[in-house]
Amino acid sequence: MSLQQVSNHMELIQGALDEVEYRLSTLMLYAQSGEYRFLERASRDVARASAVLVQLEIERMDIFSNVTPSGSSHATLSDLSRSAGEPWKTLFEEKSLILKQKLETITELQQKVRAVCLEKIEVIDSTLTLLGGNGSVYNSAGHKDALRSSILSESA
């Protein structure tokens, strides 16, 4: 394995992070707009993009273990940049910073999507309760039941 292969793989990881961010942004737009019919599909898209990222991370550990002198699969890009000569040192340092920023952005976006979805569930729950009957999306244990079945049972 070479440092060029490490660089190429980190580009793949950056692309996968971009895809996760895009899919989360799409999910956020659907949640904010009230297009609930697309939430399940958008959620599956996020899960698929995340699964690709997990697979790339597993491959990254294998690649890094073949490149690091110690053979450690726990080596980070920062570790490699410290032991690499130029131009790899600078390239890996820059890539590490970019990837950390992307992870921060994705984490913030995940929290925002979660907050919006929880807010929408609360609004729907309140609406169903106001309509009367046992319309809550919460079950007796305090967990949210499937929103679809609650809405369908209210409209039946």
Backbone torsions as a table, in degrees:
resi	resn	phi	psi	omega
1	MET	NA	146.7	-179.0
2	SER	-121.8	167.7	176.9
3	LEU	-66.1	-26.7	175.8
4	GLN	-64.9	-38.9	176.8
5	GLN	-65.3	-37.6	175.8
6	VAL	-60.8	-48.3	-179.3
7	SER	-59.6	-45.3	179.2
8	ASN	-60.8	-42.0	-178.8
9	HIS	-68.1	-36.5	178.5
10	MET	-66.6	-30.8	174.2
11	GLU	-65.0	-39.9	176.7
12	LEU	-62.4	-42.1	178.9
13	ILE	-64.5	-41.6	177.7
14	GLN	-61.1	-41.7	177.2
15	GLY	-63.0	-39.2	178.6
16	ALA	-66.7	-38.8	176.4
17	LEU	-64.3	-39.9	175.8
18	ASP	-59.7	-41.3	-180.0
19	GLU	-65.5	-42.9	177.7
20	VAL	-61.7	-44.8	179.1
21	GLU	-60.7	-44.3	178.6
22	TYR	-60.8	-46.7	-178.6
23	ARG	-65.2	-38.6	176.1
24	LEU	-65.7	-39.1	177.8
25	SER	-63.2	-40.3	176.9
26	THR	-63.3	-44.1	177.6
27	LEU	-59.8	-42.3	178.7
28	MET	-61.3	-44.5	-179.9
29	LEU	-61.7	-42.8	177.9
30	TYR	-64.5	-42.5	-179.8
31	ALA	-65.0	-44.6	-179.1
32	GLN	-66.5	-35.6	-175.7
33	SER	-81.5	-12.5	-178.5
34	GLY	84.8	12.4	178.0
35	GLU	-82.8	66.8	-173.4
36	TYR	-64.5	-24.5	-178.4
37	ARG	-64.7	-20.9	-179.8
38	PHE	-98.1	-4.3	-176.2
39	LEU	-62.8	-42.9	-178.1
40	GLU	-62.6	-45.5	179.3
41	ARG	-64.1	-44.2	179.1
42	ALA	-63.2	-36.3	177.4
43	SER	-65.4	-40.6	176.9
44	ARG	-64.3	-36.9	177.5
45	ASP	-63.0	-40.5	176.7
46	VAL	-63.5	-43.5	-179.4
47	ALA	-63.3	-41.8	178.9
48	ARG	-64.7	-44.4	179.1
49	ALA	-63.5	-37.8	178.4
50	SER	-67.7	-36.9	178.9
51	ALA	-65.2	-38.3	176.2
52	VAL	-62.5	-42.0	179.1
53	LEU	-62.8	-41.6	178.0
54	VAL	-62.3	-44.0	179.2
55	GLN	-62.2	-41.9	178.2
56	LEU	-64.5	-34.9	178.0
57	GLU	-67.0	-39.3	176.5
58	ILE	-62.4	-43.9	177.9
59	GLU	-64.9	-37.5	178.8
60	ARG	-60.5	-42.0	179.7
61	MET	-61.2	-40.2	179.1
62	ASP	-66.4	-45.1	179.5
63	ILE	-61.9	-45.9	-178.8
64	PHE	-63.9	-36.3	-179.8
65	SER	-66.6	-27.2	178.0
66	ASN	-82.6	-17.6	-176.5
67	VAL	-99.7	-33.2	-177.2
68	THR	-75.1	143.9	179.9
69	PRO	-59.3	-34.7	-178.3
70	SER	-80.5	-14.2	-178.0
71	GLY	74.5	18.5	-177.4
72	SER	-76.5	131.9	175.5
73	SER	-82.5	-6.1	-179.1
74	HIS	-95.9	5.9	179.2
75	ALA	-66.3	146.5	179.5
76	THR	-107.7	170.8	176.3
77	LEU	-63.3	-35.3	176.0
78	SER	-63.4	-39.7	176.8
79	ASP	-60.8	-44.5	180.0
80	LEU	-65.3	-39.0	-178.6
81	SER	-65.0	-33.7	179.1
82	ARG	-67.5	-32.3	-176.6
83	SER	-97.8	-7.8	-177.2
84	ALA	-90.1	151.8	173.9
85	GLY	-85.9	173.7	177.5
86	GLU	-71.8	149.1	3.0
87	PRO	-86.2	-1.5	-175.2
88	TRP	-62.7	-39.2	-178.4
89	LYS	-55.7	-52.1	-179.7
90	THR	-65.7	-43.1	-179.8
91	LEU	-60.3	-45.6	-179.1
92	PHE	-69.1	-37.1	176.8
93	GLU	-62.3	-44.8	179.2
94	GLU	-64.8	-43.0	-179.2
95	LYS	-65.3	-39.2	178.5
96	SER	-61.0	-43.4	178.6
97	LEU	-63.8	-44.1	179.3
98	ILE	-61.4	-45.6	-178.4
99	LEU	-66.3	-39.1	177.0
100	LYS	-62.7	-41.8	178.2
101	GLN	-64.0	-41.1	178.4
102	LYS	-63.2	-41.9	178.5
103	LEU	-63.2	-39.9	177.1
104	GLU	-63.1	-43.9	178.9
105	THR	-61.2	-44.0	-179.5
106	ILE	-65.8	-41.7	179.0
107	THR	-61.7	-44.4	177.7
108	GLU	-62.5	-43.2	-179.8
109	LEU	-64.7	-40.2	176.9
110	GLN	-59.2	-43.1	179.6
111	GLN	-64.9	-39.1	178.8
112	LYS	-67.0	-43.9	178.8
113	VAL	-60.6	-45.0	179.0
114	ARG	-59.6	-45.1	-179.3
115	ALA	-63.5	-42.9	179.4
116	VAL	-64.2	-44.9	-179.9
117	CYS	-63.1	-42.9	178.5
118	LEU	-63.7	-39.8	177.7
119	GLU	-62.3	-44.2	-179.7
120	LYS	-64.9	-39.6	178.1
121	ILE	-62.7	-41.0	179.3
122	GLU	-63.3	-41.6	179.4
123	VAL	-64.3	-44.9	179.5
124	ILE	-64.3	-42.7	179.1
125	ASP	-60.5	-44.8	179.0
126	SER	-62.9	-41.3	179.5
127	THR	-63.1	-46.4	-179.9
128	LEU	-63.6	-38.6	178.4
129	THR	-64.1	-41.3	178.5
130	LEU	-65.3	-29.2	179.1
131	LEU	-72.3	-12.9	176.4
132	GLY	97.9	168.8	179.0
133	GLY	76.0	-162.5	-178.8
134	ASN	-95.9	63.7	-172.2
135	GLY	-90.3	3.2	-175.8
136	SER	-66.5	145.5	175.3
137	VAL	-85.5	4.6	177.4
138	TYR	-98.2	142.0	175.3
139	ASN	-92.6	-177.8	-175.6
140	SER	-64.4	-22.2	179.1
141	ALA	-87.3	-0.1	179.1
142	GLY	88.2	8.2	178.3
143	HIS	-95.5	152.2	178.2
144	LYS	-78.0	123.8	174.7
145	ASP	-77.1	172.7	177.4
146	ALA	-58.5	124.7	-177.4
147	LEU	-59.7	-38.6	-177.9
148	ARG	-60.7	-45.9	-177.7
149	SER	-68.0	-34.2	177.8
150	SER	-65.7	-44.6	-179.3
151	ILE	-67.2	-42.2	-179.8
152	LEU	-63.7	-40.0	-178.5
153	SER	-69.8	-30.2	177.4
154	GLU	-73.0	-33.5	-176.4
155	SER	-85.8	-11.2	-177.7
156	ALA	-75.7	NA	NA
